[in-house]
Amino acid sequence: MPLDQPAQILAKLRAAKPPETRLHNVRLFGTRPRATKMINIGGRPVIVPNPKPASPRDRADTIKMALAFAAIYIVWGSTYLAIRYAVATIPPLVTAGIRHAIAGSVLLAWAWARGFRPTRANWISGCVLGALFFLIGHGSLHWAEQYVGSGLAALLIATEPMFIVVLAWLAGQQKISRLSALGLGLGVAGVAILTGFELHIKGSNLLALLAVLLGSVSWSAGVVITPRLKLPTDALGRTALPTLCGAAMLLIAAGVTGEFHATHWSTISLQSIFGLGYLITFGSIVAFTSYTWLLQRCPPALVATHTYANPIVAVLLGWLLASEPLTLRVVLASVAILGAIVLIRRGERTVAVKRSEAVPLPAKIASTEECA
């Protein structure tokens, strides 16, 4: 054996990294590609990359983030008042159809320029969601706001997390925890406070409130069945196809019901035109772009806080700008419904934690996070 061999072996041992260090480095600096996940936030399903933390030192990025949160908090909350202004002189189905036709076309053109090409299965899935989300969901909301205040409509739309939990439970997709059950009961009480006083008032008001609840149920059903549909993985394309399909259905429905024939284009007010333009530009394009941008940079639970802010913004704007009554009944209903959302979200987290501890979920399911 050569004399220098032990020295060479010792040098190699010193140069080698311990197994723990190598494993640690693999975990931290592995080259595995980032996974994507589908996130349903506020009833809006989008597939996005895992959130990337933004650098707190980047002032420009901080300003962008603040503006993006303002968009999903204030703009989405203000769309209920914009709908009320738009349907004042433009028939509701015409309003919703034009709004989503233009917004969907812009989003599809944007996605197409980035290389998105929808398949036949994508279009079929888009038609299913278009009917649930926009024909029934938004069609009923636009019609109802001819008779009920924008703040009331926003509070009733805030019941979507309640219906999502119930429908998912009926479909066998999740269990209802005690917290979620308590939240459902509180939410029902809030809805009863809003609608119970309408029983003795003219029938159109009560029918409009029931129409808003129908739209909430329809949107929730779309959220529940979304994972079973063959939708595009592209975030813009995933929204553009249902929006365009729903717009086509809304315009057809407007023609069948005679809304186009009854529309007096010369008598449309400037307020309605501005309301429709606001819905297209800010409600559908700016707010959605901000929403998808935030999902790539912030925890989904933080982005989900717009669910709490939107009805509050809608109630306050309706009171300040449209003289809608801010009564004790509305305040109590707001507290009950928002409290119900908090309890339901906490209950869903409890169920998810227990499920992950009991049975390791498949990778595809484990990467799916639903936020109310």
C-alpha positions as CSV (number, residue, x, y, z in Angstrom):
1,M,0.0,0.0,0.0
2,P,1.5,3.4,-0.9
3,L,2.4,5.7,2.0
4,D,0.3,8.6,0.8
5,Q,-3.0,6.7,0.4
6,P,-4.3,7.3,4.0
7,A,-3.6,11.1,3.6
8,Q,-5.6,11.1,0.4
9,I,-8.5,9.2,2.0
10,L,-8.5,11.6,4.9
11,A,-8.6,14.6,2.5
12,K,-11.5,13.1,0.6
13,L,-13.4,12.5,3.9
14,R,-12.9,16.1,5.0
15,A,-14.0,17.5,1.6
16,A,-17.2,15.3,1.5
17,K,-20.4,16.9,2.9
18,P,-22.3,15.0,5.6
19,P,-25.5,13.2,4.4
20,E,-27.7,15.6,6.4
21,T,-26.2,18.6,4.6
22,R,-26.8,17.1,1.2
23,L,-30.4,16.2,2.0
24,H,-30.9,19.7,3.4
25,N,-29.6,21.3,0.3
26,V,-31.8,19.0,-1.9
27,R,-34.8,20.2,0.0
28,L,-33.9,23.8,-0.2
29,F,-32.4,24.1,-3.6
30,G,-34.0,21.2,-5.5
31,T,-34.7,21.9,-9.2
32,R,-38.2,20.4,-9.1
33,P,-40.6,22.5,-11.1
34,R,-43.1,24.6,-9.2
35,A,-46.5,22.9,-8.9
36,T,-49.7,24.5,-9.8
37,K,-53.0,24.4,-7.9
38,M,-56.6,25.3,-8.4
39,I,-57.8,27.8,-5.9
40,N,-61.5,28.7,-5.4
41,I,-61.7,32.1,-3.7
42,G,-65.0,33.8,-3.2
43,G,-66.5,31.4,-5.7
44,R,-64.0,32.2,-8.5
45,P,-61.9,29.2,-9.5
46,V,-58.5,29.9,-11.0
47,I,-55.4,27.7,-11.6
48,V,-52.3,29.5,-10.6
49,P,-48.7,28.7,-9.6
50,N,-47.8,28.4,-6.0
51,P,-47.7,31.9,-4.4
52,K,-44.4,33.6,-4.7
53,P,-43.5,36.0,-1.8
54,A,-43.0,39.5,-2.9
55,S,-39.9,41.4,-1.8
56,P,-40.8,43.9,0.9
57,R,-37.9,46.1,-0.3
58,D,-39.4,46.6,-3.7
59,R,-41.4,49.8,-3.4
60,A,-42.9,49.6,-6.8
61,D,-44.2,46.0,-6.2
62,T,-45.6,47.1,-2.8
63,I,-47.6,49.9,-4.5
64,K,-48.9,47.5,-7.2
65,M,-50.0,45.1,-4.4
66,A,-51.8,47.9,-2.6
67,L,-53.6,48.9,-5.8
68,A,-54.5,45.3,-6.6
69,F,-56.0,44.8,-3.1
70,A,-58.0,48.0,-3.6
71,A,-59.3,46.6,-6.8
72,I,-60.6,43.4,-5.4
73,Y,-61.9,45.1,-2.2
74,I,-63.4,48.3,-3.5
75,V,-64.0,47.7,-7.2
76,W,-65.7,44.3,-6.7
77,G,-67.7,45.7,-3.8
78,S,-68.8,48.7,-6.0
79,T,-70.0,46.6,-8.9
80,Y,-73.3,46.1,-7.2
81,L,-74.1,49.8,-7.2
82,A,-72.8,50.0,-10.9
83,I,-75.3,47.2,-11.8
84,R,-78.1,49.2,-10.2
85,Y,-77.2,52.3,-12.2
86,A,-76.8,50.3,-15.5
87,V,-80.2,48.5,-15.3
88,A,-82.0,51.7,-14.5
89,T,-82.4,52.4,-18.2
90,I,-80.8,49.3,-19.9
91,P,-82.7,46.0,-19.6
92,P,-80.9,43.6,-17.2
93,L,-80.2,40.7,-19.5
94,V,-79.0,43.1,-22.2
95,T,-76.7,44.8,-19.6
96,A,-75.3,41.5,-18.4
97,G,-74.9,40.1,-22.0
98,I,-73.1,43.2,-23.3
99,R,-70.9,43.4,-20.2
100,H,-69.6,39.8,-20.4
101,A,-69.4,39.7,-24.2
102,I,-67.0,42.6,-24.3
103,A,-65.0,41.5,-21.2
104,G,-64.8,37.9,-22.3
105,S,-63.6,38.9,-25.8
106,V,-60.9,41.0,-24.3
107,L,-59.7,38.2,-22.0
108,L,-59.8,35.6,-24.8
109,A,-57.9,37.8,-27.1
110,W,-55.3,38.4,-24.4
111,A,-55.0,34.7,-23.7
112,W,-54.9,33.9,-27.5
113,A,-52.0,36.3,-27.9
114,R,-50.1,34.4,-25.2
115,G,-50.6,31.1,-27.1
116,F,-53.8,29.8,-25.6
117,R,-55.9,27.5,-27.9
118,P,-59.1,26.1,-26.5
119,T,-60.2,22.6,-27.2
120,R,-63.7,21.3,-27.9
121,A,-63.9,19.9,-24.3
122,N,-62.9,23.3,-23.0
123,W,-65.8,25.0,-24.9
124,I,-68.3,22.4,-23.6
125,S,-67.1,23.0,-20.0
126,G,-67.3,26.7,-20.6
127,C,-70.9,26.4,-21.7
128,V,-71.7,24.5,-18.5
129,L,-70.1,27.1,-16.2
130,G,-71.4,29.9,-18.4
131,A,-75.0,28.8,-17.7
132,L,-74.4,28.5,-14.0
133,F,-72.2,31.5,-13.4
134,F,-73.5,34.1,-15.8
135,L,-76.9,33.1,-17.3
136,I,-78.4,32.2,-14.0
137,G,-76.0,33.7,-11.5
138,H,-75.5,37.1,-12.9
139,G,-78.7,37.2,-15.0
140,S,-80.8,36.9,-11.8
141,L,-78.6,39.4,-10.0
142,H,-79.0,42.1,-12.7
143,W,-82.7,41.5,-12.9
144,A,-83.2,41.6,-9.1
145,E,-81.4,44.9,-8.7
146,Q,-84.3,46.7,-10.5
147,Y,-86.3,46.0,-7.3
148,V,-83.8,45.7,-4.3
149,G,-80.9,47.8,-3.2
150,S,-77.3,47.0,-4.2
151,G,-76.3,46.6,-0.5
152,L,-79.0,44.0,0.1
153,A,-78.1,42.1,-3.0
154,A,-74.4,42.1,-2.0
155,L,-75.2,40.7,1.4
156,L,-77.3,37.9,-0.1
157,I,-74.6,37.1,-2.7
158,A,-72.2,36.8,0.3
159,T,-74.1,33.5,1.2
160,E,-72.2,31.7,-1.6
161,P,-69.7,30.0,0.9
162,M,-72.7,28.6,2.8
163,F,-74.2,27.0,-0.4
164,I,-70.8,25.8,-1.5
165,V,-70.4,23.9,1.8
166,V,-73.9,22.4,1.6
167,L,-73.6,21.4,-2.0
168,A,-70.1,19.9,-1.6
169,W,-71.5,17.9,1.4
170,L,-74.4,16.6,-0.7
171,A,-71.9,15.7,-3.5
172,G,-69.8,13.8,-0.9
173,Q,-66.8,16.0,-1.4
174,Q,-66.4,17.2,2.2
175,K,-67.8,16.9,5.7
176,I,-69.5,19.6,7.6
177,S,-67.8,20.3,10.9
178,R,-69.5,21.7,14.0
179,L,-68.1,25.2,13.3
180,S,-69.4,25.0,9.7
181,A,-72.8,23.9,11.0
182,L,-72.9,26.8,13.4
183,G,-71.9,29.1,10.6
184,L,-74.7,27.8,8.4
185,G,-77.2,28.4,11.1
186,L,-76.0,31.9,11.7
187,G,-76.0,32.6,7.9
188,V,-79.6,31.3,7.7
189,A,-80.5,33.7,10.5
190,G,-78.9,36.6,8.6
191,V,-80.8,35.8,5.4
192,A,-84.0,35.5,7.4
193,I,-83.4,39.0,8.9
194,L,-83.0,40.4,5.4
195,T,-85.9,38.6,3.7
196,G,-88.4,38.0,6.5
197,F,-89.4,41.7,6.6
198,E,-90.2,41.6,2.9
199,L,-93.0,39.1,3.2
200,H,-95.5,41.8,3.9
201,I,-94.2,44.2,1.3
202,K,-95.0,44.1,-2.4
203,G,-94.2,40.8,-4.1
204,S,-91.6,42.1,-6.5
205,N,-89.2,42.8,-3.7
206,L,-89.5,39.3,-2.2
207,L,-89.2,37.7,-5.6
208,A,-86.1,39.8,-6.3
209,L,-84.5,38.7,-3.1
210,L,-85.3,35.0,-3.9
211,A,-83.8,35.6,-7.4
212,V,-80.5,36.8,-5.8
213,L,-80.4,33.7,-3.6
214,L,-81.1,31.5,-6.7
215,G,-78.1,33.2,-8.4
216,S,-76.0,32.5,-5.3
217,V,-77.0,28.8,-5.4
218,S,-76.2,28.6,-9.1
219,W,-72.8,30.1,-8.8
220,S,-72.0,27.8,-5.8
221,A,-73.0,24.8,-7.9
222,G,-70.6,25.9,-10.6
223,V,-67.8,26.1,-8.1
224,V,-68.6,22.6,-6.8
225,I,-68.6,20.9,-10.2
226,T,-65.6,22.9,-11.6
227,P,-63.0,20.2,-10.6
228,R,-64.9,17.7,-12.7
229,L,-64.9,19.8,-15.8
230,K,-62.2,19.9,-18.5
231,L,-61.3,23.6,-18.2
232,P,-58.2,25.2,-19.6
233,T,-55.2,25.4,-17.3
234,D,-54.5,29.0,-18.6
235,A,-55.9,31.4,-16.0
236,L,-57.2,33.9,-18.6
237,G,-58.6,31.3,-20.9
238,R,-60.2,29.5,-17.9
239,T,-62.2,32.7,-17.2
240,A,-62.7,33.9,-20.8
241,L,-64.5,30.8,-22.1
242,P,-67.3,30.6,-19.4
243,T,-67.7,34.4,-19.7
244,L,-68.1,34.3,-23.5
245,C,-70.5,31.3,-23.4
246,G,-72.5,32.9,-20.6
247,A,-72.6,36.2,-22.6
248,A,-74.0,34.4,-25.6
249,M,-76.7,32.7,-23.5
250,L,-77.6,36.0,-21.9
251,L,-78.0,37.8,-25.2
252,I,-80.1,34.9,-26.6
253,A,-82.3,35.1,-23.4
254,A,-82.6,38.8,-23.9
255,G,-83.8,38.3,-27.5
256,V,-86.3,35.5,-26.5
257,T,-87.8,37.6,-23.6
258,G,-88.1,40.6,-25.9
259,E,-85.6,42.8,-24.0
260,F,-83.8,43.9,-27.2
261,H,-87.1,44.9,-28.8
262,A,-88.1,46.8,-25.6
263,T,-84.8,48.6,-25.3
264,H,-85.1,52.3,-26.1
265,W,-81.6,53.1,-27.0
266,S,-82.2,56.9,-27.3
267,T,-83.5,57.1,-23.7
268,I,-80.5,55.3,-22.1
269,S,-79.2,57.6,-19.4
270,L,-75.5,58.7,-19.2
271,Q,-75.5,57.2,-15.7
272,S,-76.4,53.7,-17.1
273,I,-73.8,54.0,-19.8
274,F,-71.1,54.9,-17.3
275,G,-72.4,52.0,-15.0
276,L,-72.0,49.5,-17.9
277,G,-68.6,50.8,-18.9
278,Y,-67.5,50.6,-15.2
279,L,-68.6,47.0,-15.0
280,I,-66.8,46.0,-18.2
281,T,-63.5,47.9,-17.6
282,F,-63.1,47.8,-13.8
283,G,-65.4,45.0,-12.6
284,S,-64.5,42.4,-15.1
285,I,-61.1,43.2,-16.5
286,V,-59.1,45.3,-14.0
287,A,-60.4,43.5,-10.9
288,F,-59.9,40.0,-12.4
289,T,-56.4,40.8,-13.6
290,S,-55.6,42.1,-10.1
291,Y,-57.1,39.0,-8.6
292,T,-55.0,36.5,-10.6
293,W,-51.8,38.7,-10.0
294,L,-52.3,38.6,-6.2
295,L,-52.9,34.9,-6.2
296,Q,-49.3,34.4,-7.6
297,R,-47.8,36.6,-4.8
298,C,-49.9,36.3,-1.7
299,P,-51.3,33.5,0.4
300,P,-54.8,32.5,-0.8
301,A,-56.3,33.1,2.6
302,L,-55.2,36.7,2.4
303,V,-56.7,37.2,-1.0
304,A,-59.9,35.6,0.2
305,T,-60.5,38.5,2.6
306,H,-62.2,40.3,-0.3
307,T,-65.2,38.0,0.5
308,Y,-65.7,39.9,3.8
309,A,-64.9,43.4,2.3
310,N,-67.2,43.3,-0.8
311,P,-70.6,43.3,1.0
312,I,-69.5,46.0,3.5
313,V,-68.3,48.2,0.6
314,A,-71.5,47.6,-1.3
315,V,-73.7,48.5,1.7
316,L,-71.7,51.7,2.5
317,L,-71.6,52.9,-1.1
318,G,-75.3,52.2,-1.5
319,W,-76.0,54.2,1.6
320,L,-73.7,57.1,0.7
321,L,-74.3,57.4,-3.1
322,A,-77.7,55.9,-3.7
323,S,-79.5,56.8,-0.4
324,E,-80.2,53.2,0.3
325,P,-81.4,52.8,3.9
326,L,-78.7,51.6,6.4
327,T,-81.1,50.3,9.0
328,L,-80.5,48.2,12.1
329,R,-81.9,45.2,10.2
330,V,-79.2,45.6,7.5
331,V,-76.5,46.0,10.2
332,L,-77.6,42.9,12.1
333,A,-77.9,40.8,8.9
334,S,-74.4,42.0,7.8
335,V,-72.9,40.9,11.2
336,A,-74.7,37.5,11.0
337,I,-73.7,36.7,7.4
338,L,-70.1,37.8,7.7
339,G,-69.8,35.9,11.0
340,A,-71.2,32.9,9.2
341,I,-68.5,33.1,6.6
342,V,-65.8,33.3,9.2
343,L,-67.1,30.2,11.0
344,I,-67.5,28.2,7.8
345,R,-64.0,29.0,6.7
346,R,-62.6,27.9,10.1
347,G,-64.7,24.8,10.0
348,E,-63.4,23.9,6.5
349,R,-59.8,24.3,7.7
350,T,-60.6,22.0,10.7
351,V,-62.0,19.3,8.3
352,A,-59.0,19.7,6.0
353,V,-56.5,19.2,8.8
354,K,-58.2,16.2,10.2
355,R,-58.5,14.6,6.8
356,S,-54.7,15.2,6.1
357,E,-53.8,13.6,9.4
358,A,-56.0,10.6,8.9
359,V,-55.2,9.7,5.3
360,P,-52.4,11.1,3.1
361,L,-54.1,12.7,0.1
362,P,-53.0,12.1,-3.5
363,A,-50.8,14.8,-4.8
364,K,-53.4,16.2,-7.1
365,I,-56.0,16.6,-4.4
366,A,-53.5,17.8,-1.8
367,S,-52.5,20.7,-4.0
368,T,-56.1,22.0,-4.2
369,E,-57.1,24.6,-1.7
370,E,-60.6,26.0,-1.5
371,C,-61.1,29.4,0.1
372,A,-64.5,30.9,0.8
